[in-house]
Amino acid sequence: PELWQEVPLAPPDSIFKLTAAYKADTYPKKVNLGVGAYRDDDSKPWVLPVVKKATEKLLRNEALDHEYLPILGLPEYTAAAAKLILGSDSPALSESRAVSAQTISGTGANHLGALFLTKFYRFNGAKKVYLSNPTWANHHAIFRNVGIEPVDYPYYNPDTISLDLTGLIGSLQEAPPRSVFLLHACAHNPTGVDPTEEEWDTIANVMLEKNHYAFFDCAYQGFASGDLDKDAWAVRHFVQKGVPLLVCQSFAKNAGLYGERVGALHIVSPDKDTADRVRSQLSVLQRSEISNPPSHGARLVELILNDPEMFAEWKQDIKTMSGRIISMRKELHRLLTQVHNTPGNWDHILNQIGMFSFTGLNAEQSKAMIERAHVYMTGNGRISMAGLNSHNIEYFAESLDKVVR
Ligand code: PMP
């Protein structure tokens, strides 16, 4: 028998399939709301002005070479990245008990975190991770790849188009002690529904009580509210309360560095001694996985985070992106409720946060949006707010109105 004869054909990635269908569509008013990347008001990718500046500065530095970075990454980058997410006054930093590794963006951070857990976490019985239902689809594959079985926890209530706090808390209480719960730090993907600060506190209390482990995924810091500190609130609150945790960090969205793959994994330990041992094992894992992380993107982010002027400019760029998305939410809500009088309540469009919005459209309606209106969105009713702009939002609102009537 021939080699690989038994390899089954894998299904295509659903977002990739959607993008291909959009590209093949010749309808002039077509809209792509599938992709999870920021677009400007002309549907174009946006290179942040501060990133352009940092790139020019890098190019002028003739001392730079292409040597390997240390195994855990560029130290000036990981230190600044840890400060950004944990807060510069974090007890985890002042007590030297946070360990940081530079990773292949957020995906790599999730992978390295999962790999570390599968090797070293004292699981209570079978290796399991609790994932919100729904979640970023890649979470399932990332944990399965390292032998950790995903289990769903309730998160989103389709009837209220909001957080199912009762279901979530119930799941935290029923899970065996020391269970691992993956939490989206802000701008939950795909629902756009985040717990309030009060709800986060309730979640933290139950996690402490049950000795659960928080696996934070933070792919949208600053991108959600426009405020880096606000979007890191949950992570910092959990650290303060002493919930054991790690954080996966990505600069894909908030710095528009998607293809440069700049990320970090931060593991907060109970004390410095433990942190030193964790660091040593993380180095061993990273060495066998990628040897050394890539340098270009980390150098850019390091410049931006450590230069006060560039840091201030970055915050403005983040406001430009989050501000445009928030204004699209307001405009869509206005068009649906005041212009079209679309049946139903659309307040969730305003209340949700970040790149994505769960419209509440069902699978049939989402399909109708594609087939009748050439508006490309996923079957779960999710739209990327970044795909909406002043040129297509009226057409989108009109199409949505027709489909739900
Ligand atoms: N986690 C979540 C929840 C995400 O939405 C994303 C981006 N789609 C990522 C992680 C990782 O993205 P990247 O690897 O590009 O940083």
Residues whose N, C-alpha, C, O or C-beta is under 5 A from the ligand:
A	BS01	PMP	G36 I104 S105 G106 T107 G108 W136 N189 D217 A219 S250 A252 Y258
